[in-house]
């Protein structure tokens, strides 16, 4: 086997291998939609090399049009994967227009007015634009996780390769060979070399990102109550302790409420467990909607829920608790009588341990239950209750 044939087989083989790997991953993890984009991108670019280097020549050099179409579509689709991973919409219209214009101009320089230098410059610029768009969009968002920084760094490396390759080709004399022997030229060798570098580094970065994303998802599921959508007890205690430590370091107040569904056993006995599950799900959505992202909300067990409000004074905490209580009866619940909720609220103006806040909030909840239910009871320096 000649060295030229080996080089011609290496790039598509790597592309097809990674394309198949990402496609199989997508078949098993359909929620990872960006793995499908990666698969399609690798497969398209590998197909471009097969058309260009391995298949017999087509009339009028048409294989060059279709191979470059595969390269452009492959790189554009591949660049969509990192964006989809961060829930950013790819610029489909812009890239479609780019590919269409590039193919039209390429056809002119290939069939009507053959010009190898113009063709190489055109394709080089067009291949770089999708990478620039992706890097620019990712640069606008914060990359806190290691996987985000890894993917972004590999994309910057890919951008550097795409920029340096044509620059080096134009600087080195006779690097293009001639019009009929492009595949034997120094430039085409650089195309293969940079493609292998890009493919391997980007594939590894995406595999690492997928592994870490799946680990994060497993951790989230392990700490989430699936019915209410809130944290489970373990997840709540872990997150709440971290938040309270931050409050202590910054001398911030904190409030904690315990919400308990009134007569929940009666709901299950009268309307069935499906209705009880619907009530649990509804109060979970209500807590999330009212408390917001700053709160740490969890289901402690059964019909009991806890909400920690870091850096919340008494008035703000009472307002949120009342909003949960007052709005819950009409929040997606269709059983009659409408379910109600009692809330015990503990407010601390100085740093406090989670166990202390839970104990005081639990005392306030008992007072709310003893006072007739469907009310918020606050315990701080002075205890008071109100409907």
VOGU-3710 file (C-alpha; in Angstrom, 3 decimals, decimal comma):
1> xxxxxxxxxx> 0,000/0,000/0,000  1,458/3,359/-1,059  1,918/6,214/1,372  -0,446/8,376/-0,674  -3,236/5,795/-0,443  -2,626/5,351/3,274  -3,003/9,100/3,825  -6,126/9,116/1,649  -7,694/6,363/3,781  -6,646/7,736/7,178
11> xxxxxxxxxx> -8,813/10,868/7,292  -12,127/9,292/6,205  -11,492/6,250/8,399  -11,107/8,446/11,471  -14,149/10,511/10,479  -16,365/7,463/9,949  -15,143/5,899/13,197  -15,999/8,935/15,307  -19,225/9,509/13,372  -20,375/5,966/14,134
21> xxxxxxxxxx> -19,349/6,311/17,793  -21,325/9,520/18,303  -24,318/8,088/16,428  -24,389/4,998/18,656  -24,104/7,271/21,678  -27,085/9,280/20,455  -29,127/6,100/19,932  -28,605/5,250/23,610  -28,892/8,801/24,966  -31,445/10,626/22,817
31> xxxxxxxxxx> -31,418/13,663/25,108  -27,836/14,330/23,983  -28,956/15,897/20,709  -25,562/17,466/20,164  -24,009/13,996/19,816  -26,180/13,491/16,711  -24,893/16,752/15,239  -21,333/15,608/15,941  -22,035/12,265/14,260  -23,490/13,874/11,134
41> xxxxxxxxxx> -20,612/16,376/10,980  -17,933/13,697/11,170  -19,712/11,473/8,626  -20,205/14,307/6,126  -16,584/15,439/6,287  -15,356/11,854/5,943  -17,608/11,401/2,914  -15,994/14,477/1,390  -12,571/12,824/1,560  -13,925/9,622/0,010
51> xxxxxxxxxx> -15,412/11,560/-2,920  -12,258/13,642/-3,369  -9,536/11,010/-2,937  -10,910/7,505/-3,366  -13,803/7,439/-5,838  -13,056/7,547/-9,589  -12,941/10,988/-11,201  -16,301/12,460/-12,207  -16,987/14,370/-15,438  -16,026/18,056/-15,370
61> xxxxxxxxxx> -14,353/17,583/-11,961  -17,789/17,580/-10,334  -16,425/15,483/-7,473  -14,697/18,636/-6,242  -18,048/20,426/-5,895  -19,675/17,583/-3,985  -16,629/16,934/-1,815  -16,417/20,594/-0,790  -20,161/20,624/-0,180  -19,644/17,725/2,236
71> xxxxxxxxxx> -16,717/19,523/3,892  -18,707/22,739/4,406  -21,872/20,982/5,569  -19,805/18,697/7,806  -17,897/21,482/9,532  -21,071/23,583/9,931  -22,957/20,648/11,479  -19,996/19,735/13,651  -19,796/23,303/14,965  -23,475/23,110/15,912
81> xxxxxxxxxx> -22,713/20,399/18,498  -20,890/22,622/21,062  -23,630/25,252/20,689  -26,449/22,753/21,218  -24,655/21,422/24,258  -24,912/24,894/25,836  -28,507/25,305/24,575  -27,540/27,932/21,992  -29,386/27,906/18,671  -27,002/27,461/15,714
91> xxxxxxxxxx> -27,105/30,103/12,946  -28,826/27,823/10,416  -29,868/30,574/7,987  -26,445/32,203/7,973  -24,664/28,905/7,399  -27,123/27,820/4,692  -26,543/31,103/2,868  -22,784/30,692/3,298  -22,809/27,184/1,820  -25,060/28,208/-1,074
101> xxxxxxxxxx> -22,905/31,202/-2,027  -19,701/29,220/-1,655  -20,969/26,435/-3,922  -22,076/28,942/-6,567  -18,719/30,778/-6,602  -16,805/27,494/-6,437  -18,669/26,203/-9,505  -17,674/29,349/-11,390  -13,965/28,960/-10,571  -14,090/25,236/-11,292
111> xxxxxxxxxx> -16,106/24,969/-14,528  -16,468/28,393/-16,150  -13,217/30,134/-15,208  -10,874/27,560/-13,626  -8,702/29,115/-10,912  -7,153/26,832/-8,317  -5,828/29,593/-6,047  -9,193/31,372/-5,931  -10,950/28,086/-5,224  -8,644/27,190/-2,342
121> xxxxxxxxxx> -8,909/30,686/-0,844  -12,710/30,606/-1,124  -13,113/27,220/0,547  -10,570/28,048/3,260  -12,435/31,206/4,236  -15,817/29,492/4,069  -14,658/26,633/6,308  -13,329/29,108/8,874  -16,554/31,132/9,208  -18,626/28,428/11,030
131> xxxxxxxxxx> -15,792/27,983/13,532  -15,587/31,748/14,107  -19,353/31,937/14,689  -19,257/29,103/17,211  -16,256/30,488/19,108  -17,823/33,967/19,201  -21,118/32,658/20,600  -19,456/30,512/23,247  -17,163/33,379/24,252  -20,216/35,402/25,347
141> xxxxxxxxxx> -21,205/32,925/28,042  -19,327/32,006/31,174  -17,431/28,720/31,114  -17,426/27,623/34,741  -17,030/23,877/34,272  -13,851/22,135/33,170  -15,694/20,483/30,264  -16,869/23,872/28,949  -13,365/25,298/29,048  -11,971/22,165/27,387
151> xxxxxxxxxx> -14,415/22,311/24,469  -13,879/26,046/24,043  -10,106/25,607/24,048  -10,273/22,873/21,397  -12,504/25,072/19,240  -9,951/27,889/19,486  -7,256/25,380/18,476  -9,404/24,316/15,511  -9,863/27,939/14,494  -6,096/28,459/14,601
161> xxxxxxxxxx> -5,593/25,405/12,371  -8,143/26,637/9,852  -6,474/30,053/9,695  -2,847/28,869/9,596  -3,363/26,165/6,971  -4,113/28,442/3,977  -1,626/31,043/5,218  1,198/28,491/5,212  0,062/27,154/1,866  0,197/30,577/0,251
171> xxxxxxxxxx> 3,577/31,351/1,815  5,262/28,133/0,656  6,130/28,213/-3,080  4,403/25,647/-5,269  2,513/24,200/-2,312  -0,601/23,765/-4,466  1,060/21,550/-7,048  -1,039/21,940/-10,175  -4,682/21,877/-11,080  -4,773/18,209/-12,019
181> xxxxxxxxxx> -2,615/16,923/-9,170  -4,001/18,740/-6,141  -4,259/15,477/-4,183  -0,446/15,098/-4,407  0,259/18,664/-3,320  1,730/19,892/-0,041  -1,475/21,821/0,595  -3,650/18,694/0,392  -1,290/16,957/2,784  -1,848/19,810/5,237
191> xxxxxxxxxx> -5,608/19,428/4,761  -5,408/15,795/5,856  -3,045/16,574/8,726  -5,149/19,410/10,130  -8,349/17,407/9,690  -6,950/14,521/11,727  -5,797/16,926/14,446  -9,172/18,680/14,518  -11,162/15,446/14,476  -9,233/13,705/17,225
201> xxxxxxxxxx> -9,007/16,687/19,592  -12,629/17,760/19,116  -13,952/14,218/19,427  -11,994/13,646/22,644  -13,192/16,987/24,055  -16,815/16,162/23,238  -16,502/12,659/24,700  -15,087/14,121/27,914  -17,871/16,740/27,971  -20,533/14,074/27,429
211> xxxxxxxxxx> -19,095/11,918/30,206  -19,097/14,859/32,625  -22,591/15,931/31,507  -23,914/12,424/32,176  -22,176/12,412/35,560  -23,804/15,750/36,408  -27,175/14,390/35,308  -26,786/11,282/37,471  -25,821/13,507/40,403  -28,860/15,699/39,751
221> xxxxxxxxxx> -31,169/12,699/39,613  -29,672/11,310/42,808  -30,454/14,575/44,585  -33,841/15,327/42,994  -37,321/14,226/43,938  -38,792/13,180/40,598  -42,436/13,780/41,554  -42,159/17,363/42,787  -39,134/18,331/40,697  -37,477/19,740/43,837
231> xxxxxxxxxx> -34,390/18,507/45,648  -34,791/15,441/47,811  -33,847/15,618/51,486  -30,191/14,764/50,923  -29,853/17,222/48,044  -31,631/19,942/50,006  -29,479/19,562/53,108  -26,273/19,603/51,056  -27,227/22,711/49,071  -28,716/24,475/52,092
241> xxxxxxxxxx> -25,596/23,983/54,194  -23,440/25,475/51,431  -25,796/28,464/51,098  -25,881/29,056/54,860  -22,104/28,929/55,016  -22,015/31,640/52,352  -24,521/33,694/54,375  -22,352/33,335/57,471  -19,236/34,482/55,605  -21,050/37,582/54,342
251> xxxxxxxxxx> -23,126/38,271/57,500  -26,385/37,845/55,580  -29,783/36,948/57,032  -31,599/33,765/56,071  -35,148/32,466/56,219  -36,388/28,908/56,087  -39,945/27,710/55,657  -41,466/24,281/56,063  -44,670/23,775/54,093  -46,994/20,876/54,898
261> xxxxxxxxxx> -50,058/19,871/52,868  -53,167/19,906/55,019  -55,097/16,611/55,366  -53,005/14,954/52,671  -53,977/11,450/53,796  -57,616/12,395/53,292  -56,822/13,464/49,714  -55,254/10,075/48,975  -58,071/8,159/50,646  -60,857/10,153/48,965
271> xxxxxxxxxx> -59,478/10,849/45,504  -56,786/8,178/45,104  -53,012/8,248/44,997  -52,956/9,637/41,455  -54,697/12,763/42,750  -52,270/12,927/45,654  -49,336/12,728/43,247  -50,866/15,545/41,197  -51,093/17,700/44,330  -47,429/16,991/45,179
281> xxxxxxxxxx> -46,426/17,897/41,629  -48,502/21,089/41,746  -47,029/22,397/44,972  -43,553/21,626/43,649  -44,241/23,786/40,591  -45,783/26,503/42,749  -42,762/26,641/45,068  -40,368/26,780/42,124  -42,375/29,552/40,435  -42,730/31,754/43,524
291> xxxxxxxxxx> -39,426/31,166/45,338  -37,283/31,549/42,204  -33,761/30,409/41,415  -32,212/32,104/44,445  -34,116/29,780/46,795  -33,140/26,229/47,678  -36,259/24,101/47,651  -36,670/20,462/48,555  -39,158/17,769/49,465  -38,257/16,497/52,899
301> xxxxxxxxxx> -40,551/13,521/52,602  -44,229/12,718/52,140  -46,209/15,940/52,061  -43,541/18,123/53,728  -41,415/20,651/51,841  -38,644/23,047/52,837  -37,527/26,298/51,222  -34,363/28,132/52,246  -34,200/31,815/51,305  -30,623/33,088/51,636
311> xxxxxxxxxx> -30,187/36,827/52,211  -33,927/37,379/52,828  -35,254/39,657/55,527  -38,460/38,883/57,411  -40,800/40,925/55,183  -39,537/39,383/51,942  -39,718/35,859/53,374  -43,286/36,338/54,626  -44,332/37,686/51,222  -42,991/34,578/49,461
321> xxxxxxxxxx> -44,559/32,227/52,003  -47,948/33,912/51,641  -47,685/33,794/47,863  -47,112/30,045/48,018  -49,987/29,534/50,438  -52,543/31,816/48,800  -51,897/30,796/45,221  -51,597/27,077/45,732  -55,329/26,263/46,032  -55,935/27,367/42,443
331> xxxxxxxxxx> -52,636/26,172/40,996  -53,438/23,300/38,676  -55,502/21,402/41,240  -58,975/20,197/40,243  -60,105/18,201/43,279  -62,725/19,511/45,671  -62,342/20,795/48,285  -59,179/22,471/47,038  -56,083/21,426/49,011  -54,450/23,903/51,351
341> xxxxxxxxxx> -50,992/24,225/52,838  -49,709/25,316/56,236  -46,302/27,000/56,458  -43,945/27,451/59,351  -41,366/30,185/58,794  -38,139/30,800/60,693  -36,151/34,001/60,122  -32,629/34,608/61,372  -30,966/37,987/61,094  -27,599/36,467/61,992
351> xxxxxxxxxx> -25,802/33,310/60,845  -27,638/30,145/61,901  -27,163/26,428/61,402  -29,571/24,488/59,216  -30,582/22,260/62,126  -31,544/25,312/64,188  -33,604/26,839/61,360  -35,364/23,527/60,726  -36,196/23,172/64,394  -37,664/26,673/64,693
361> xxxxxxxxxx> -39,545/26,362/61,377  -40,971/23,041/62,550  -42,207/24,695/65,750  -43,811/27,433/63,667  -45,470/24,808/61,469  -47,012/23,116/64,511  -48,418/26,462/65,576  -49,871/26,990/62,103  -51,514/23,544/62,273  -52,855/24,150/65,795
371> xxxxxxxxxx> -54,146/27,578/64,735  -56,494/26,121/62,127  -54,199/25,268/59,176  -54,008/27,115/55,841  -51,858/29,883/57,284  -48,284/31,100/57,675  -46,788/31,171/61,137  -43,557/33,089/61,770  -41,124/32,518/64,613  -38,299/34,933/65,176
381> xxxxxxx> -37,721/37,142/68,199  -41,470/37,252/68,793  -43,882/34,571/67,603  -46,999/35,518/65,723  -49,477/33,774/63,413  -51,958/34,991/60,824  -54,276/33,680/58,169
//
